[in-house]
Amino acid sequence: ETGVTQSPTHLIKTRGQQVTLRCSSQSGHNTVSWYQQALGQGPQFIFQYYREEENGRGNFPPRFSGLQFPNYSSELNVNALELDDSALYLCAFNSAGTEAFFGQGTRLTVV
Amino acid sequence: GEDVEQSLFLSVREGDSSVINCTYTDSSSTYLYWYKQEPGAGLQLLTYIFSNMDMKQDQRLTVLLNKKDKHLSLRIADTQTGDSAIYFCAETLGGYSTLTFGKGTMLLVSP
C-alpha cells in the first residue's frame, strides 16, 4: 500500500471529449509526476509538478495539462481526446531524495 | 531509439532462478530501478541501485550493474508463482526524479 489514491479507477470517454483524472497522497510528498502507460508498453513521462508549478514535461502535446493544489494533490486534464489516448494513467509522489510511490492508475478507454 | 531496452518475455519453473536483463543508453544515469507490475495494478518498487555500485542484494533479489556495457540485471532466487508479473527497468538522470522506463519483461513462473 503506497498511500497514493487515483480516481476514477476506470472510465470510458468518446473521442473529442475532455477528461480529468485525480491523484492524492497521504504521505506529504510534495512532487507529483504523471505517466501514460499504453497497452504492452512501459510508462511514459507526461509531466511533473512541484509547489504547484510544472517542473518538467515529456513529449506530450499541450492538450495534456495539469494542476497541483496546495495540499499537493493533482489533476491531469486531457482535451480533445483521441483513440490513442486510451491507456493506464499513473501518478507518483516523491520528495527530493526519496523513491516514487505510485498509485494503482486510472484506466481510460476512448471510443 | 529506446533509452532503456529489455527482453519481452521469460518463462521459468518454480524454484529456479530468474534473470531479467536491461540495457540503457545514458551514461549520466544516477539511479537504476526495478519495478514489478501485476495485472491491473500500479507499479511496485522492488529495488534500486546507485550508478556507482556494482551489486546490491536484498533477500531473494540481486541486482548487477555493468557500467561499461550499460547493462543491468535482476536475479530472483527460488522463483515462486507469485513472482509472475511484468518487470520494468527504469532510470533517473542527474538530479531529476522523472523515470524513463523500458517496455517491460513478462515473467511467467510455472509450477
Interface residues (C-beta under 8 A of the other chain):
Chain A: T2 V4 T31 S33 Y35 G40 Q41 G42 P43 Q44 F45 Q48 G56 G58 L90 A92 N94 A96 E99 A100 F101 F102 G103 Q104 G105
Chain B: V4 A41 G42 L43 Q44 L45 Y48 F88 A90 Y96 S97 T98 L99 T100 F101 G102 K103 G104
